[in-house]
Amino acid sequence: MNASPFLLPQPIGQLLSRLPAYPGSMLFVTGLNLALARMLAPDVTHMLVGKKLRLRVTDAQWAFDFEWINGRFSASQNKGAADLTISASAYDFVLLARRQEDPDTLFFSRRLSMEGDTELGLLVKNTLDAIELPVLNLEQFKPAQLLARLKARRAAR
């Protein structure tokens, strides 16, 4: 475990906090639906119906609100308290997505928090632990990689 996690600089977090949350929530649930929705068991999706969920990126001062509706995750504009809020820094969420850190370690080191419905939080955690998701590879998003792919596409025309 990394003793001193990377945090976004405060001015960047303040800038991001000024962006409207709903478009970000729409992008987030699109990725969530592509990566996860089809893998959820019916008993899990049944428990998600009617629950307001929030993912809060603490250092970016940004929150994504969503819920399970009609067989998929849907962005919501939840102004009140969510049934479950999961909070961590952007860096810690990336570590989780890349399977470089487990949620229990982050939770017990107070870098990941869950507020609200504890049963729902355990359901979400255990469901994600049980699903074999591909590891998030960030190499493809490096500028040199992006430029090389754009150059190859342009050459193919």
Disulfide bonds with the S-S distance in Angstrom:
none
